[in-house]
Amino acid sequence: MKKIEFGLMTFADMSPEPNPGKGTNAHQRIQHLLEEIKLADKLGVDVFGIGEHHRDDYAVSSPATVLAAAAAVTQQIKLTSAVTVLSSDDPVRIYQQFATVDAISGGRAEIMAGRGSFIESFPLFGYDLNDYDELFEEKLALLLQINKAEKVTWSGNLRAPLHQAGIYPRAVDGELPIWLAAGGTPASALRAAKLNLPLMLAIIGGVPRQFVPFINLYKNSALEAGIPAEKLQIGINNHLFIGEDGDKVADDFFPYYAQMMDRVGRSRGWQPMSRAQFDYMRSAEGSLMVGSVAQVVEKIVYEHKLFGFTRFFAQASMSFVPHELTMKSIELFATQVIPEVKKRLAISS
């Protein structure tokens, strides 16, 4: 069986600043985030990911900066964006920043490229939303070329051309691992397969089994493109929160989770989250992994049967949950859930 990696990720949610123009909440949230990463590293978690947002309810607009800080205080854990909003950034700077994180960490940096879940960054950096699709395709092509070659000659429609441009520093091992993040659209599966990129699927609603055709499309397309089955890398990402008592942790977590989902949903026309909806998502075949160690283990094993993933990402630092509860959830994930899942799936450590 392929090696399976277990990771944690966060968008670093925070309360908007109480005093306009100040950064006190962001300061505290990032300090807590670094504590989460250090704990994950200490407990042997394989990878930690940080998302990029440009809103007042998230602390991180520059994942590479925070990952560089984490690189200096960790030893083993891989460090990745989750995601880098590629469409509204510059591939040259993205590569340089993550190659720098790679140098600080001794070769532990990765990039997870995606479109992002919000659009604030497009006008912020002067990009036209009418170019949404072309921006992503063009910039992904350039990033992949930069990753493979020290000197780059390139031209496109939406960025100034490059002619034998040297891009520095270079990754410690020559290339950075680059994952493609997706939300379940067939085009994303086909793109990842065509480009021979590992695929990360976020499952934040509905039931996991509805995404089986999407993963199968990726697998089949990759095999048709000549990628050996043993080389395929598939990641699955779920919202996760763990406590000693499954019912109690659900009761404690629900208000925070509903607040988070309603905050996102207001701009998307979603109905407010009910407790019945939350409980349905927590059910055996639902997408939400909130409960006891045993309950979460069962759901991860179930998803592995569905998808055969090679990386499981737990979004386990969410909303405005008290820091001590998040740290406890991370500890249970690392010390009890991961070992039991490995045992159940007969995975060697």
Secondary structure by P-SEA (a helix, b strand, c coil): ccbbbbbccccccccccccccccaaaaaaaaaaaaaaaaaaaacccbbbbbbbcccccccccaaaaaaaaaacccbbbbbbcccccccccaaaaaaaaaaaaaaacccbbbbcccccccaaaaaacccccaaaaaaaaaaaaaaaaacccbbbbccccbbbbccccccccccccccbbbbbbcccaaaaaaaaaabbbbbbbbcccccccaaaaaaaaaaaaaaaccccccbbbbbbbbccccccaaaaaaacaaaaaaaaaaaacccccccccaaaaaaaaccccccccccaaaaaaaaaaaaaaccccbbbbccccccccaaaaaaaaaaaaccaaaaaaaaacccc
